[in-house]
Amino acid sequence: MLIELQTQARSVVRRFGLVPCLDRLRSMWRSGYEDSFSSALFAEIRSTDCVWDIGANVGYYTQKIAPLVSRLVAFEPVAQTFSQLSRLSLPNATLLNLALADVNGILPITVAHDASSMAVLKGHIAEVKVARGDDLNLPQPNVVKIDVEGFEGEVISGMRSRLRSAECRAVFCEMHFEILEKRGLKHAPAQIVRDLRSLDFGKIHWLDASHISAHKS
């Protein structure tokens, strides 16, 4: 499959440190990082949708998406970051100090120096509450955005029923190749693509060097 070959190629490109070169070339015809991702995400959203923003951080996408949809659920596990997210005034949004995963409970994380991101690596300086998306009493998402610093596979594994639902049309996901490799999961990006295919997302595309979109056939 073409998407699988593209995924493997991106892993190799990142392993050899060639991504900065590709980013510079890409910037020659794109105005900024994540332009293609943002454009594709916002083009998919409908006014009647429920969107799950998984890995909301301080709310860059949360506050942009909320006015466009009926309901939004934002997940951010890091307490310091969530305190900033929770200051947003978004009447139709549910903001949860929670990480999605493939288990329920408490997990250790490593928090970046700016306290605005997380990565599951060796050691930790914080513990966060985690839950399976399938186990939460929340509205079914129509569109899912995932940016979880190397936890992509676990998030998808924990919400397979939600994603398999015919109501869920699209998933937009950032792949954190470097973090996945540090976790010993260098083949995770290809596995994520296979998992999405198994959940009936027949149209999967790389939007740039790090982001994919997946749509139901």
N, C-alpha and C positions, 0 to 999 in steps of 0.2 A: 504494500500500500504506500502511496506517495507520502501521506502524512507521517507514517512511521519512519520512512527514510529521511524526511526533513527533520524529524525530531532527533534522530541519531546524529545527523549532520550538525545540528545546533549544539549537541553535547560535545562533539569533537572540537568544534570551533571555539567553544568556551574553554575547553581543557587546554588548548594551545594559546589562550590569551588573545584571540583575534577579535573579540567582541568590540573593544574600543575602536578598531579600524572600521568595522561594519557600522557602528553607531555614527562615526563621523561621515561616512558615505551617505547614510540614511538621512542625516540632518541637512544634507544639501538639497533635498527635495521635501522634507517635512519640517514644519515650524518648531517642533519640540517633541521631547520624549513622551511616549504614550498617546500621541495624537491619533494614531490609527486605532488604538485600543479604545480610547474615549469615544471616537466617532462611531465605531461599530457598536459599542455598548449603548450609547444614547439613541442610535438609529433603531435598535431593537425594542426599546422600552415603549410601552403603551400606557395610556392614562389609567386604564383599569387594572394594571398590574400590581402584584406584590413582588417586591425585589428584596433579596437577601444580600446585604453587603457584608461579606465575611472577611474580617481583617480590615475594619473601618478606619483604624488609626485615629487621627484627630478629626476625621469627617470630611475630607476633601470631596470624595464622591458622594458621601451621605447627603450633604447639604445641597449638592447639585441634582441628585436623583429625586429626593423627597418631593419637591414641588411638581414633578412630572408624573407621579404615580399615585395610586389609591392608598398603598400601604408600603412601608419600608421597615425592614428589621436589620439593625446594624449590630455586629458582634465585634467587640474589642476587649481582649483579656487583660492588657497591662493597665494597672490601676492609675498610674500617672497620666497615661494617654487617655484613658476613659474619662478622667475628670475633665479633660478639655472637650472631648466629644459630647459629654453630657450637658455642657453649657449651651449647645445648639438648641434653638427654639424651633422644633419641628413637630407640630401637632399630630401628624399622621405617621410618625416614626416611633418604633420601639427600640430603645438602645439598651444593649445587654453587655454587662461586664463579664464576658464569657468567651472561651475559645471553643470552636467546634473541632471534634476529633472522632476517632473510632471507638472511644471508650467514654464512660461517665466517671467523674471523680476529680482528683487534683493531680496536676502534672507539673514538674519543674521546667522552667524555661530560662534562657539567657536573654536578658534585655539589653538592647543596644544602649550606647552611652547617652543618646538623646532621649531615651525612654519612649521612642515612638515606633518601635518595631520589636518583633520577637523572633527568635530562632531556637529550635529545639536541638541543642548540641550537648557535648560533654560538660558537666558541671551546670550550676545555675545560681542565680541570685534572687530568684522569685518563684513562687508557686501560684498557679492560676487554676481556676475552676474550668473544667472541660466537660463537654457533653456531646452525645451523638445527635446530629440534626434530626434523625428519624424519631428520636425519643422526646422531642420538645413539643409542647402544646402551643404551636405557633401557626399562623396562616401558611398555607402551601405557597412556595415561591413559583412565580412564572419565569423569572430571570434571576440568575445567581452570579454574583461577582466574588471571586476568590483571590485574596492576596495575603498569604499567611506565612511568608518567610520559611519555606521549606516543609510546610505541614500539609501541602496540597493533597497528597495521597490519602492521608488520614481523614481529612475533611470529607472527601468524596466517598470513602469507604463507610463513613458514619452516617451518610444521608442518601444511600442508594435508593431507598423507596421514594424519597422526595424527588430525586432526580429522574427516576424511572417514570414517575407520574406523567401522564399526557399533558397535564397542566403546565409542566416545566418545559419551556420551549428552548431555553438557551443558557449556556454557562460561559462565563468569561473568566479566564484564569491566568495569573502570572506564574510562570515556572521559575523557581529560584535554583538554577542549576548548581551554583557554587555551594550553597548550603546543603543541598541534597547530596552532593558528592562528599562533603565533610561528614555527613551522617552515614556514609557508606551506602548511599542509595543512588548511585550514578545512573542506574537504569530506570529510576522512578518516572522520569518524563515520558518514556515510551510506554510504561505500564499505565500511567494516567490516561494516555490516549486510548489504550486498549480498554480500560475500564469505562471510559465515556462511550466508546463504541458499543460495549456490552449493555449500556443503559439506553440504547436507541438513539444516540447522538451520531447520526450518520454523516453529518457535514461538519468536519473539523478543519480549521484553518489556522496557520500561523499568521498573526497580525503584524508581528515584528520579531525581533530576536528573542523575546522573553514571554510574549503573550499569545494565548490561543483563544479562539472562539469555537464553541461547539453548539450545533443546532440539531434539532430533531429532523429526521428525513421527511 
